[in-house]
Amino acid sequence: MKSYNIPFNKPGLAGNELAYIADALQRGHISGDGAYTKRCHEWLERELGVARALLTTSCTHALELAALLLDVQPGDEVIVPSFTFVSTANAFVLRGAKPVFIDIRPDTLNLDERLLEAAISSRTRAIVPVHYAGVGCEMDRITAIARDRGIAVVEDNAHGILGKYKGRELGTFGSLAALSFHETKNLVCGEGGALLINDASYTERAEILREKGTDRSRFFRGQVDKYSWIDVGSSYLMSDMLAAFLWAQMEHAAEIRDKRRRIWTRYRGELAAWAADHGAGLPFVPEHCEQSHHMFYLLLPDLRTRTALIEHLGGRGILSVFHYLPLHLSPMGVKFGGRAGQCPVTENVSDRLLRLPFYNDLTEAEQSEVIEAIRSWTWTS
Ligand SMILES: Cc1ncc(COP(=O)(O)O)c(C=O)c1O
């Protein structure tokens, strides 16, 4: 495999990760719901203002928990953007639901709320907005439509921790929301996630489903004298060793946020003129959104220019990547009736979007190299 001087992602250490893992070992509790998990839960509940936060093994698993909590059944429909990671849809498909793919807005690349009403049917159980790149979806409209129809909203906030929409934290709009701490995200622990619960009526059952269908959480709190099998469930707890790693990141969340903001702002500032001259688009952040600075992308004129730029950057030892392939056109999406032309913005953007190297410890010199490589690139159309 080709190696790159400037990778696309590099998980960064905030400082105390190894010390806290050693401490977790010393405490003799490295399974789930130990001292570090508790700290992470309290931090999330305080910083985000959610009723309850539960660490999970991934964002995918937090979404699966959400689907279980909503009692999604075979034949139910769940509305998701086509331009997203597979887990947004798969978590509900696992329960037998049919994903209904809708297109994205051409400006923020978020689920287009203007298409929602036409996509709703009597079988719609949930809407899953994804705050793409940590820029908030139009939550006023989405929650109003969902409320009117009695449909649940589950926010996939894998990208947007600490981002805000109209001054309110992303992840606090849906009855449930999911976070990711995968190594490519803003705060990381390798693999990890969290379920955020805003509708407190889900809390007790969420604890049970996450603990293999047992009331072990109540037992640990001394509320029952033995724990038993109560409900369906699975094993969704994060090991306290990973929670120890994550706690070290949470402690320095403000610093991490500042670093990412600096990187994002510099890319935009130094590539704006180049983008205007070359017909390329840059990320759009509405005035009423405070983004999480999760990623920086270019929207190239077409697939050919994107491929050429990837090669040009690769030749200089810089790895740039693209995503997402439209879900409605994937082999699974087609089984659910997906067809070409169904989500034209998604289909177009998917060919043109290019993500630039973006990680907390990207140095000024490395970023200069990336910017210089782009600015010096010429292509013939
Ligand atoms: C929008 C979105 N949702 C969900 C996920 C899944 O996250 P995890 O890897 O923590 O399961 C990702 C992963 O990149 C994602 O981008």
Ligand as a Chemical Component Dictionary entry (heavy atoms), coordinates in Angstrom:
data_LIG
# 
_chem_comp.id                   LIG 
_chem_comp.type                 NON-POLYMER 
_chem_comp.pdbx_formal_charge   0 
_chem_comp.three_letter_code    LIG 
# 
loop_
_chem_comp_atom.comp_id 
_chem_comp_atom.atom_id 
_chem_comp_atom.alt_atom_id 
_chem_comp_atom.type_symbol 
_chem_comp_atom.charge 
_chem_comp_atom.model_Cartn_x 
_chem_comp_atom.model_Cartn_y 
_chem_comp_atom.model_Cartn_z 
_chem_comp_atom.pdbx_ordinal 
LIG C1 C1 C 0 -22.871 9.973 9.422  1  
LIG C2 C2 C 0 -22.299 8.761 10.101 2  
LIG N1 N1 N 0 -23.096 7.999 10.874 3  
LIG C3 C3 C 0 -22.635 6.914 11.510 4  
LIG C4 C4 C 0 -21.319 6.538 11.418 5  
LIG C5 C5 C 0 -20.852 5.304 12.134 6  
LIG O1 O1 O 0 -19.991 5.605 13.170 7  
LIG P1 P1 P 0 -19.213 4.444 13.957 8  
LIG O2 O2 O 0 -18.007 4.121 13.134 9  
LIG O3 O3 O 0 -18.864 5.056 15.280 10 
LIG O4 O4 O 0 -20.134 3.298 14.091 11 
LIG C6 C6 C 0 -20.444 7.291 10.636 12 
LIG C7 C7 C 0 -19.035 6.886 10.513 13 
LIG O5 O5 O 0 -18.206 7.492 9.910  14 
LIG C8 C8 C 0 -20.938 8.432 9.948  15 
LIG O6 O6 O 0 -20.150 9.185 9.162  16 
# 
loop_
_chem_comp_bond.comp_id 
_chem_comp_bond.atom_id_1 
_chem_comp_bond.atom_id_2 
_chem_comp_bond.value_order 
_chem_comp_bond.pdbx_ordinal 
LIG C1 C2 SING 1  
LIG C2 N1 SING 2  
LIG C2 C8 DOUB 3  
LIG N1 C3 DOUB 4  
LIG C3 C4 SING 5  
LIG C4 C5 SING 6  
LIG C4 C6 DOUB 7  
LIG C5 O1 SING 8  
LIG O1 P1 SING 9  
LIG P1 O2 DOUB 10 
LIG P1 O3 SING 11 
LIG P1 O4 SING 12 
LIG C6 C7 SING 13 
LIG C6 C8 SING 14 
LIG C7 O5 DOUB 15 
LIG C8 O6 SING 16 
# 
